[in-house]
């Protein structure tokens, strides 16, 4: 029996041996989906790896990848690892000052880029003294070549020539890479401060893939996955390695905006996502259902109640009576099947990570036959620590601890983790490393939580994001936000109130439903701003907040709200690439709005 892979190189080549002629990667070119087999991918990786070697890239040196999601991203990643170098992924949305910091800090020698970023990359090349070559995934001009750029196709040609001269040389290179060798420096985007380079070895990444493979019982499964989350983030990258090892077909979404269309085209069986996408899907479903008119609207609202009731009983493993089963079967034929068809009709399960998922959303999807398995992890843990499974799924938790890892809860409630997938620290930051790791090797996650009676992990808050009121009470904003987002009238919410008298919230409403409410109530308005300024709309949102947070202690209650007309986005810098709020930036951008919330008058305020 072959031994288990110890490096990403071994993992990749083991998958190629098993699935060489099978379809592997799918992407759209000029409007048509094209496929790459495992064998074709292996040939391209070999040529790219030897091309990098011909540039003088040595084991241990760093190569950046600055590109949107595409097959070339992952092939470049595997090529870099194949010659013993380490790669440095960079988000396309990263602030340019941060890109410069990452390139300088990591000392990259070469950089892969998509064509749209080539001009900026060549400008940076003039500033970064270690950066010698920029490799474009797209064609380059003669002027670009004279500035130090090379097209990936030309790099592959160089690699092909070297392969002909030295047969077996590439195999010798990738086999020489060890489990403890650095595979990647992943710079955490974070919610504050300069990005830190998390050092992840082949052992870190490979052990997590194998742990998830066993934990999720993926042996023998050949799924089709749609990938849209940024590969520069450990969540999607780690899952991509898992898909690779399982022999899945991986289709690349054209863009975030194209995901709904691509779902219908690819009809995936599994997909990773973040809560924001599920919230948007649910919001669209509700919007469409409420606009359907009599009697479809009444049937739709009835189906929501049935879905929630059925899902809660199923999740708690309680008996589902004959009458509710009949109602659910009827609602499935009338409503839920359309939900499943809207995501391609074949989804077996979604995997959610990156941020807390509102239980209300999870219940509704489960009731409609779309299981969302929530997991938990960090860049520093490669990433998975816990995950729900098909057999053991408990909504409101992030699952049980994956076998092979250890979790304990510190006295102050912080989650600590230990295992092969845990980083050895931050690149060039010994003080930050010492602060993050205990002397006996436990990583401090910075998250507060607890294990329930059955071993499921419940996360309540980020340790550093706890809000402390002027009265000395601590409030967990993520927990409150997760509850409030269950309201179909709420698109986004950020709780504020640090060192203030009480908690308030910035809310981006679901404007389609707000307009429907205005029509129902006879509220006249000229612009959306005028609509959000209307006291009746503000009162509606306050009532929605109260409706979905009855369990909160008095000091945790949201007392005032500000309604925002503009969505918070990663492009604006207000969200991380995985769509978590950057609270410091949001509070800075809306400082005047927040200050008004704490004036004596008025009781509530709307703001743009």
C-alpha positions as CSV (number, residue, x, y, z in Angstrom):
1,X,0.0,0.0,0.0
2,X,1.5,3.4,-1.0
3,X,2.5,5.7,1.8
4,X,0.5,8.9,2.4
5,X,1.8,12.1,0.8
6,X,4.1,14.2,3.0
7,X,4.3,17.2,0.6
8,X,2.0,19.0,-1.8
9,X,4.3,17.8,-4.6
10,X,3.6,14.2,-3.6
11,X,-0.1,14.9,-3.2
12,X,-0.3,16.4,-6.6
13,X,1.6,13.6,-8.4
14,X,-0.3,10.9,-6.6
15,X,-3.6,12.5,-7.9
16,X,-2.1,12.6,-11.4
17,X,-1.2,8.9,-11.3
18,X,-4.8,8.0,-10.2
19,X,-6.7,10.3,-12.6
20,X,-4.3,11.2,-15.4
21,X,-6.8,11.0,-18.3
22,X,-9.7,12.5,-16.3
23,X,-11.1,16.0,-16.5
24,X,-9.6,18.2,-13.9
25,X,-9.9,22.0,-14.5
26,X,-12.7,23.9,-16.3
27,X,-12.6,27.5,-17.3
28,X,-14.3,29.8,-19.8
29,X,-12.4,31.0,-22.8
30,X,-14.2,33.4,-25.3
31,X,-17.6,32.3,-24.0
32,X,-17.1,28.5,-24.0
33,X,-16.0,26.1,-21.2
34,X,-12.7,24.4,-21.8
35,X,-11.2,21.5,-19.9
36,X,-7.7,20.5,-18.8
37,X,-7.1,16.9,-17.8
38,X,-4.9,15.8,-14.8
39,X,-2.2,14.7,-17.3
40,X,-2.3,18.0,-19.2
41,X,-2.0,19.9,-15.9
42,X,1.0,17.8,-14.9
43,X,2.8,18.6,-18.2
44,X,2.1,22.4,-17.8
45,X,3.3,22.3,-14.2
46,X,6.5,20.5,-15.2
47,X,7.2,23.0,-18.0
48,X,6.5,26.0,-15.7
49,X,8.7,24.6,-13.0
50,X,11.6,24.0,-15.2
51,X,11.1,27.4,-16.8
52,X,11.4,29.0,-13.3
53,X,14.5,27.0,-12.8
54,X,16.0,28.3,-16.0
55,X,15.4,31.8,-14.6
56,X,17.6,30.9,-11.7
57,X,14.9,30.4,-9.1
58,X,16.5,28.2,-6.3
59,X,14.9,26.1,-3.5
60,X,13.8,28.4,-0.6
61,X,13.5,31.5,-2.8
62,X,10.1,33.2,-3.1
63,X,7.8,33.8,-6.1
64,X,4.7,35.9,-5.8
65,X,1.4,35.2,-7.5
66,X,-0.7,38.3,-8.1
67,X,-3.7,37.4,-10.2
68,X,-7.5,36.8,-10.2
69,X,-8.7,33.1,-10.1
70,X,-7.8,31.1,-13.1
71,X,-6.2,27.7,-13.8
72,X,-2.9,29.3,-14.3
73,X,-2.9,30.5,-10.7
74,X,-2.9,27.0,-9.4
75,X,-0.5,25.6,-12.0
76,X,2.0,28.4,-11.1
77,X,1.6,27.5,-7.4
78,X,2.3,23.8,-8.1
79,X,5.3,24.8,-10.3
80,X,6.8,27.0,-7.7
81,X,6.5,24.2,-5.1
82,X,7.8,21.7,-7.6
83,X,11.3,23.2,-7.6
84,X,11.4,23.7,-3.8
85,X,10.7,27.4,-3.8
86,X,7.9,29.1,-1.8
87,X,5.1,31.2,-3.2
88,X,3.6,34.4,-1.9
89,X,-0.1,34.9,-3.0
90,X,-1.4,38.5,-3.2
91,X,-5.0,39.6,-3.5
92,X,-5.9,41.6,-6.6
93,X,-7.9,43.9,-4.3
94,X,-4.9,44.5,-2.0
95,X,-4.0,48.2,-1.4
96,X,-0.9,49.0,-3.5
97,X,1.0,50.1,-0.4
98,X,0.4,46.6,1.1
99,X,1.4,44.9,-2.2
100,X,4.7,46.8,-2.0
101,X,5.1,45.9,1.7
102,X,4.5,42.2,0.9
103,X,7.0,42.1,-2.0
104,X,9.7,43.9,0.0
105,X,9.1,41.8,3.2
106,X,9.2,38.5,1.4
107,X,12.0,39.3,-0.9
108,X,10.4,37.8,-4.0
109,X,12.6,37.0,-6.9
110,X,9.9,36.6,-9.6
111,X,6.2,37.2,-9.8
112,X,3.3,35.7,-11.8
113,X,0.6,38.2,-12.8
114,X,-2.5,38.4,-14.9
115,X,-2.3,40.7,-17.9
116,X,-4.5,43.3,-16.3
117,X,-1.9,43.8,-13.6
118,X,1.3,43.6,-15.7
119,X,1.8,47.4,-16.0
120,X,1.6,47.9,-12.2
121,X,3.8,44.9,-11.6
122,X,6.5,46.3,-13.9
123,X,6.3,49.6,-12.0
124,X,6.8,47.7,-8.8
125,X,9.7,45.8,-10.3
126,X,11.6,49.1,-10.6
127,X,11.1,49.7,-6.8
128,X,11.7,46.2,-5.5
129,X,15.4,45.4,-5.8
130,X,15.0,41.6,-5.4
131,X,12.3,41.3,-8.1
132,X,14.0,40.3,-11.3
133,X,11.3,38.8,-13.5
134,X,7.5,39.3,-14.0
135,X,5.7,36.4,-15.7
136,X,2.4,37.3,-17.3
137,X,-0.3,34.7,-17.7
138,X,-1.3,36.7,-20.8
139,X,0.6,37.8,-23.9
140,X,3.2,40.6,-23.5
141,X,4.5,43.3,-25.8
142,X,8.1,43.9,-26.9
143,X,8.1,47.0,-24.6
144,X,7.1,44.8,-21.7
145,X,9.8,42.3,-22.5
146,X,12.4,44.9,-22.5
147,X,11.2,45.9,-19.0
148,X,11.7,42.4,-17.6
149,X,8.4,40.7,-18.4
150,X,8.0,37.2,-20.0
151,X,4.8,35.5,-21.1
152,X,4.0,32.3,-19.3
153,X,3.8,30.5,-22.6
154,X,7.4,31.5,-23.4
155,X,8.5,30.3,-19.9
156,X,6.9,27.0,-20.6
157,X,8.8,26.7,-23.9
158,X,12.0,27.2,-22.0
159,X,11.0,24.6,-19.5
160,X,10.1,22.2,-22.3
161,X,13.6,22.6,-23.8
162,X,15.2,22.0,-20.4
163,X,13.1,18.9,-20.0
164,X,14.3,17.5,-23.3
165,X,17.9,18.2,-22.3
166,X,17.6,16.7,-18.8
167,X,14.9,14.0,-18.7
168,X,13.9,13.2,-15.1
169,X,15.4,16.4,-13.8
170,X,12.0,17.8,-12.7
171,X,11.1,14.5,-10.9
172,X,14.4,14.8,-9.0
173,X,13.6,18.4,-8.0
174,X,10.1,17.8,-6.7
175,X,11.0,14.6,-4.9
176,X,13.9,16.4,-3.1
177,X,11.4,18.8,-1.3
178,X,10.8,17.9,2.3
179,X,7.8,18.0,4.6
180,X,9.4,20.7,6.7
181,X,10.3,23.0,3.8
182,X,8.5,26.3,3.5
183,X,5.7,26.1,0.9
184,X,4.1,29.5,1.2
185,X,4.1,32.8,2.9
186,X,0.5,33.8,3.2
187,X,0.1,37.4,4.3
188,X,-3.0,37.8,6.4
189,X,-5.2,40.6,5.3
190,X,-6.4,41.1,8.8
191,X,-8.9,43.7,10.0
192,X,-6.2,46.2,11.2
193,X,-2.5,46.7,10.8
194,X,0.2,45.7,8.3
195,X,-0.2,42.2,6.8
196,X,1.9,39.5,8.5
197,X,3.5,36.7,6.5
198,X,2.3,33.3,7.9
199,X,4.8,30.6,7.3
200,X,3.2,27.4,6.1
201,X,5.3,24.3,5.3
202,X,4.4,21.4,3.1
203,X,3.7,19.4,6.2
204,X,1.2,22.0,7.4
205,X,-0.7,22.1,4.2
206,X,-0.6,18.4,3.4
207,X,-1.6,17.2,6.9
208,X,-4.7,19.4,6.8
209,X,-5.7,18.0,3.4
210,X,-5.4,14.4,4.6
211,X,-7.2,15.3,7.9
212,X,-10.1,16.8,6.0
213,X,-10.2,13.9,3.5
214,X,-10.8,11.4,6.3
215,X,-13.0,13.7,8.4
216,X,-15.4,14.4,5.5
217,X,-15.4,10.8,4.3
218,X,-14.3,11.8,0.8
219,X,-12.8,8.5,-0.2
220,X,-14.2,7.3,-3.5
221,X,-16.1,10.5,-4.2
222,X,-15.7,12.3,-7.6
223,X,-17.5,15.6,-7.2
224,X,-17.7,18.7,-9.4
225,X,-16.9,22.0,-7.6
226,X,-17.4,25.6,-8.6
227,X,-14.6,27.8,-7.3
228,X,-15.0,31.6,-6.8
229,X,-13.4,32.6,-3.5
230,X,-10.0,34.2,-3.9
231,X,-7.2,31.6,-4.1
232,X,-5.0,34.0,-2.3
233,X,-7.0,33.1,0.8
234,X,-6.1,30.0,2.7
235,X,-9.8,28.7,2.8
236,X,-10.2,28.3,-1.0
237,X,-6.5,27.3,-1.5
238,X,-6.7,24.6,1.1
239,X,-10.0,23.3,-0.3
240,X,-8.5,23.4,-3.8
241,X,-5.7,21.0,-2.6
242,X,-8.4,18.8,-1.2
243,X,-10.4,18.8,-4.4
244,X,-7.1,17.9,-6.2
245,X,-6.4,15.0,-4.0
246,X,-10.0,13.6,-4.4
247,X,-9.9,13.9,-8.2
248,X,-12.7,16.4,-8.4
249,X,-13.5,18.5,-11.4
250,X,-12.8,22.1,-10.5
251,X,-14.6,24.8,-12.5
252,X,-13.5,28.5,-12.1
253,X,-16.3,31.0,-11.9
254,X,-15.9,33.9,-14.4
255,X,-16.4,36.4,-11.6
256,X,-18.3,36.8,-8.4
257,X,-21.1,38.5,-10.3
258,X,-21.2,35.5,-12.7
259,X,-21.6,32.9,-10.0
260,X,-25.5,32.6,-10.4
261,X,-25.1,32.0,-14.1
262,X,-22.1,29.6,-13.7
263,X,-24.0,27.6,-11.2
264,X,-26.6,26.8,-13.8
265,X,-23.9,26.0,-16.4
266,X,-21.6,23.8,-14.3
267,X,-24.2,22.3,-12.0
268,X,-21.7,21.6,-9.2
269,X,-22.2,19.0,-6.5
270,X,-20.1,20.8,-3.9
271,X,-19.1,24.4,-3.3
272,X,-17.3,26.5,-0.7
273,X,-18.6,29.9,0.1
274,X,-18.8,32.6,2.8
275,X,-22.0,33.6,4.6
276,X,-22.4,36.8,2.6
277,X,-23.1,34.7,-0.6
278,X,-25.7,32.6,1.2
279,X,-27.3,35.8,2.6
280,X,-27.5,37.3,-0.9
281,X,-29.0,34.1,-2.4
282,X,-31.6,34.0,0.4
283,X,-32.4,37.7,0.0
284,X,-33.0,37.2,-3.7
285,X,-35.3,34.2,-3.1
286,X,-37.3,36.1,-0.5
287,X,-37.5,39.2,-2.8
288,X,-38.8,37.1,-5.7
289,X,-41.2,35.2,-3.5
290,X,-42.8,38.3,-2.0
291,X,-43.2,39.8,-5.4
292,X,-45.0,36.8,-6.9
293,X,-48.5,38.0,-6.1
294,X,-51.6,36.1,-4.8
295,X,-51.7,33.1,-4.2
296,X,-48.0,32.3,-4.8
297,X,-46.8,34.8,-2.2
298,X,-48.9,33.2,0.5
299,X,-47.7,29.7,-0.5
300,X,-44.1,31.0,-0.4
301,X,-44.5,32.5,3.1
302,X,-46.1,29.2,4.3
303,X,-43.2,27.3,2.8
304,X,-40.7,29.4,4.8
305,X,-42.4,28.5,8.0
306,X,-42.5,24.8,7.1
307,X,-38.8,24.8,6.1
308,X,-37.7,26.4,9.4
309,X,-39.9,24.1,11.6
310,X,-38.8,21.0,9.7
311,X,-35.1,21.9,9.7
312,X,-35.0,22.7,13.4
313,X,-36.4,19.3,14.3
314,X,-34.1,17.5,11.9
315,X,-31.0,19.4,13.2
316,X,-31.9,18.5,16.8
317,X,-32.6,14.9,15.7
318,X,-36.2,15.1,17.0
319,X,-39.1,13.2,15.4
320,X,-40.8,14.9,12.4
321,X,-44.5,14.2,12.6
322,X,-46.5,12.8,9.7
323,X,-48.4,16.1,9.1
324,X,-45.2,18.2,9.0
325,X,-43.6,15.6,6.7
326,X,-46.5,15.9,4.3
327,X,-46.4,19.7,4.4
328,X,-42.6,19.6,3.8
329,X,-43.1,17.2,0.8
330,X,-45.7,19.5,-0.6
331,X,-43.6,22.6,-0.1
332,X,-40.7,20.9,-1.7
333,X,-42.6,20.2,-4.9
334,X,-44.0,23.8,-5.0
335,X,-41.1,25.9,-3.7
336,X,-37.9,24.2,-2.5
337,X,-37.1,22.4,-5.8
338,X,-36.9,25.8,-7.4
339,X,-34.3,26.9,-4.9
340,X,-32.2,23.8,-5.7
341,X,-32.6,24.3,-9.4
342,X,-31.4,27.9,-9.0
343,X,-28.0,26.6,-7.8
344,X,-27.8,24.0,-10.5
345,X,-30.0,21.2,-9.1
346,X,-27.1,18.9,-8.0
347,X,-25.6,20.5,-4.9
348,X,-25.0,17.9,-2.3
349,X,-23.6,20.3,0.2
350,X,-22.1,23.8,0.7
351,X,-19.2,24.4,3.0
352,X,-19.2,27.8,4.7
353,X,-16.2,29.5,6.3
354,X,-14.5,32.8,6.8
355,X,-17.2,34.3,9.1
356,X,-20.2,33.3,11.3
357,X,-23.2,32.0,9.4
358,X,-26.6,33.1,10.8
359,X,-28.5,30.1,12.0
360,X,-31.7,31.4,10.3
361,X,-30.0,31.1,6.9
362,X,-28.7,27.6,7.7
363,X,-32.1,26.4,8.8
364,X,-33.8,27.8,5.7
365,X,-31.3,26.2,3.3
366,X,-31.5,22.9,5.2
367,X,-35.3,23.0,5.0
368,X,-35.0,23.4,1.2
369,X,-32.7,20.5,0.8
370,X,-29.5,22.4,0.6
371,X,-27.1,21.5,3.5
372,X,-24.6,24.1,4.6
373,X,-21.7,22.6,6.6
374,X,-20.0,25.3,8.6
375,X,-16.4,25.0,9.5
376,X,-13.7,27.0,11.2
377,X,-10.0,27.7,10.7
378,X,-7.4,30.3,10.2
379,X,-4.5,31.0,7.9
380,X,-2.2,30.0,10.7
381,X,-3.8,26.5,10.9
382,X,-3.7,25.7,7.1
383,X,-6.8,26.3,7.6
384,X,-9.3,23.8,9.1
385,X,-9.7,23.2,12.8
386,X,-13.3,22.1,13.0
387,X,-16.0,21.2,10.5
388,X,-19.5,19.9,10.5
389,X,-20.1,16.8,8.4
390,X,-23.1,15.3,6.6
391,X,-23.6,12.8,9.4
392,X,-22.8,15.1,12.3
393,X,-24.0,18.6,11.5
394,X,-25.2,21.0,14.3
395,X,-26.4,24.4,13.2
396,X,-25.1,27.2,15.3
397,X,-21.8,25.5,15.7
398,X,-18.7,25.2,13.5
399,X,-18.5,21.4,14.1
400,X,-16.3,19.1,16.1
401,X,-12.5,19.2,16.2
402,X,-11.0,17.4,13.2
403,X,-9.2,14.3,14.1
404,X,-5.4,14.9,14.3
405,X,-5.8,18.3,16.0
406,X,-6.2,19.3,19.6
407,X,-8.3,22.2,20.9
408,X,-8.6,23.6,24.4
409,X,-10.2,26.6,25.9
410,X,-8.1,29.0,27.9
411,X,-9.3,30.5,31.1
412,X,-10.4,33.7,29.4
413,X,-12.4,31.7,26.8
414,X,-9.8,31.9,24.0
415,X,-9.6,28.9,21.6
416,X,-6.2,27.3,21.5
417,X,-5.2,24.8,18.9
418,X,-2.2,22.4,18.4
419,X,-1.3,20.0,15.6
420,X,0.7,19.3,12.4
421,X,-1.2,22.0,10.5
422,X,-0.3,24.8,12.8
423,X,2.2,27.4,11.6
424,X,5.6,27.8,13.2
425,X,5.1,31.6,13.2
426,X,5.3,34.8,11.2
427,X,8.1,35.6,8.8
428,X,10.6,38.1,10.2
429,X,8.4,38.8,13.2
430,X,9.7,37.0,16.3
431,X,7.8,39.1,18.7
432,X,4.5,38.5,16.9
433,X,5.3,34.7,16.8
434,X,6.0,34.6,20.5
435,X,2.7,36.4,21.2
436,X,0.8,33.9,19.0
437,X,2.3,30.6,20.2
438,X,2.6,29.4,23.8
439,X,6.0,27.9,24.8
440,X,4.5,24.4,24.5
441,X,3.2,25.0,20.9
442,X,-0.4,26.0,21.3
443,X,-1.6,28.6,18.8
444,X,-3.7,31.4,20.3
445,X,-6.5,31.9,17.7
446,X,-7.8,35.2,19.1
447,X,-11.4,33.8,19.0
448,X,-13.6,33.3,22.0
449,X,-15.7,30.2,22.2
450,X,-16.6,26.9,24.0
451,X,-17.1,23.2,23.3
452,X,-20.7,22.0,23.9
453,X,-21.6,18.8,25.7
454,X,-21.1,16.8,22.5
455,X,-17.8,18.4,21.5
456,X,-19.1,20.9,18.9
457,X,-17.3,24.2,18.9
458,X,-19.3,27.4,19.4
459,X,-17.5,30.6,18.5
460,X,-18.9,33.7,20.2
461,X,-16.5,36.5,19.2
462,X,-13.1,37.7,18.2
463,X,-11.1,38.4,21.4
464,X,-9.8,41.8,20.1
465,X,-13.2,42.8,18.7
466,X,-15.2,42.7,21.9
467,X,-16.9,46.1,22.5
468,X,-16.6,47.5,26.0
469,X,-19.3,50.0,26.9
470,X,-18.6,53.0,29.0
471,X,-20.4,51.2,31.8
472,X,-17.8,48.4,31.7
473,X,-19.9,45.7,30.0
474,X,-18.5,43.6,27.2
475,X,-20.5,43.0,24.0
476,X,-19.8,40.5,21.3
477,X,-20.6,42.3,18.0
478,X,-20.3,39.2,15.7
479,X,-22.9,37.3,17.6
480,X,-25.4,40.2,17.5
481,X,-24.7,40.7,13.8
482,X,-25.3,37.1,13.0
483,X,-28.8,37.3,14.7
484,X,-29.8,40.6,13.0
485,X,-28.8,39.3,9.5
486,X,-31.6,36.8,9.8
487,X,-34.0,39.6,9.0
488,X,-34.9,39.6,5.3
489,X,-34.9,43.4,5.5
490,X,-31.2,43.5,6.5
491,X,-28.4,43.2,3.9
492,X,-25.4,44.1,6.0
493,X,-25.0,45.1,9.7
494,X,-22.0,46.2,11.8
495,X,-22.5,46.7,15.5
496,X,-20.7,49.8,17.0
497,X,-20.4,51.2,20.5
498,X,-16.9,50.7,21.9
499,X,-16.5,53.0,25.0
500,X,-20.0,54.4,24.4
501,X,-23.0,54.2,26.6
502,X,-24.7,51.4,24.6
503,X,-24.6,49.4,21.4
504,X,-25.8,50.8,18.1
505,X,-25.8,49.4,14.5
506,X,-24.9,50.5,11.0
507,X,-27.4,48.8,8.7
508,X,-27.4,48.4,4.9
509,X,-31.1,47.5,4.2
510,X,-32.4,45.2,1.5
511,X,-33.6,48.0,-0.7
512,X,-35.9,45.9,-2.8
513,X,-37.9,44.9,0.3
514,X,-37.7,48.5,1.7
515,X,-39.3,49.8,-1.5
516,X,-42.0,47.1,-1.3
517,X,-42.7,48.1,2.3
518,X,-42.9,51.8,1.3
519,X,-45.5,50.9,-1.4
520,X,-47.5,48.8,1.1
521,X,-47.5,51.7,3.7
522,X,-48.0,54.4,1.2
523,X,-44.7,56.1,1.9
524,X,-43.9,58.6,-0.9
525,X,-40.3,59.5,-1.6
526,X,-38.1,60.9,-4.3
527,X,-34.7,59.2,-3.8
528,X,-33.6,56.2,-1.9
529,X,-31.9,58.5,0.6
530,X,-35.2,60.2,1.3
531,X,-36.8,56.7,1.8
532,X,-34.1,55.7,4.3
533,X,-34.5,59.0,6.2
534,X,-38.2,58.3,6.7
535,X,-39.0,57.6,10.4
536,X,-41.3,54.8,9.5
537,X,-38.5,52.9,7.7
538,X,-36.1,53.5,10.5
539,X,-38.7,52.2,13.0
540,X,-39.2,49.1,10.8
541,X,-35.5,48.3,11.1
542,X,-35.4,48.9,14.8
543,X,-38.4,46.5,15.2
544,X,-36.6,44.0,13.1
545,X,-33.5,44.2,15.2
546,X,-35.6,43.7,18.4
547,X,-37.5,40.8,16.8
548,X,-34.3,38.8,16.0
549,X,-32.4,39.6,19.2
550,X,-34.9,38.7,22.1
551,X,-32.3,36.6,23.9
552,X,-29.8,39.4,24.4
553,X,-29.1,40.8,27.8
554,X,-30.3,44.4,28.3
555,X,-26.8,45.9,28.0
556,X,-26.3,44.0,24.7
557,X,-29.5,45.4,23.1
558,X,-29.2,47.7,20.0
559,X,-30.6,51.1,21.0
560,X,-30.1,53.1,17.8
561,X,-29.5,52.4,14.1
562,X,-28.1,54.3,11.2
563,X,-29.3,53.2,7.7
564,X,-26.6,53.3,5.0
565,X,-27.5,53.5,1.3
566,X,-24.1,52.2,0.1
567,X,-23.0,48.6,0.5
568,X,-19.7,47.9,2.3
569,X,-17.3,46.1,0.0
570,X,-13.8,44.7,-0.2
571,X,-13.0,47.2,-3.0
572,X,-13.8,50.1,-0.6
573,X,-11.5,48.5,2.0
574,X,-14.4,48.2,4.5
575,X,-14.5,44.3,4.1
576,X,-11.7,41.8,4.0
577,X,-11.4,39.6,0.8
578,X,-13.6,37.0,2.6
579,X,-16.1,39.8,3.3
580,X,-15.6,40.2,7.1
581,X,-16.0,43.8,8.3
582,X,-12.8,45.8,8.9
583,X,-14.2,47.5,12.0
584,X,-11.5,50.1,12.4
585,X,-11.9,51.3,8.8
586,X,-15.7,51.3,9.0
587,X,-15.7,53.3,12.2
588,X,-13.3,55.8,10.7
589,X,-15.3,56.2,7.5
590,X,-18.6,56.6,9.4
591,X,-17.3,58.5,12.4
592,X,-19.6,61.4,11.9
593,X,-22.6,59.1,11.5
594,X,-21.7,57.1,14.6
595,X,-21.2,60.3,16.7
596,X,-24.7,61.4,15.8
597,X,-26.1,58.1,17.1
598,X,-24.9,59.1,20.5
599,X,-26.3,62.6,20.6
600,X,-29.2,63.1,23.0
601,X,-31.5,63.9,20.0
602,X,-32.8,62.3,17.8
603,X,-33.5,58.8,19.2
604,X,-32.5,57.3,15.9
605,X,-30.7,58.6,12.8
606,X,-30.5,57.7,9.2
607,X,-27.2,58.3,7.3
608,X,-25.8,58.0,3.9
